[in-house]
């Protein structure tokens, strides 16, 4: 498990480092033309030397372009912090494992992608020039991947505490179905609980809303995330996070 963790982390780091590399590992045509060319050359060299490999079904050329997109993401003021926090929270509280213990990577990926989409929709994550939604979703997935096997240390840091708190509101508003019927959630009750919690936390100074943002946007994001949590639990057979 430790070997796999190191291998996955190395692959992620290789692409992330491209954002800060100004020269290629070896001479290549046009590698010093501009920052994007330098990053593409770095990624190409990393692939050629087996430090990393194209992911997400990308061709080598597409993977180089993805490296440039990561560079743009890392140079944002707040978006990359939101994505890092989201990835670590999901890796902690929403692992790629069913309640039975069997793997379910699809459930975690769907949840992570949906949360990132919600952050984009509410404006807490913005797309840099030349970057599309798929790029930021892949970035979050690549950050979460090595965290899925952290030997328990991610759970020690508990970055998923906020997701678990949200889930308590979902659990409190959930009614179990009878006769094999699916459970139902009183989403109005969930929204009220979230609204009251945000108001209480902001008033107490526990949550500080960034300048220019409004608590209503945060409430809208958390309401979306609450529904994503329920979908994830349904897919993995979990009663709670």
Secondary structure by P-SEA (a helix, b strand, c coil): caaaaaaaaaaaaaaaacccccccccccccccccaaaaaaaaaaaaaaaccccccccccaaaaaaaaaaaaaaaacccaaaaaaaaaaaaaaccccccccccccaaaaaaaaaaaaaaaaaaccccccccccaaaaaaaaaaaacccccccccccccccaaaaaaaaaaaaaabbbbcccbbbbbaaaaaaaaaaaaaaaaaaaccccccccccaaaaaaaaaaaaaaaaaaaaaaccccc
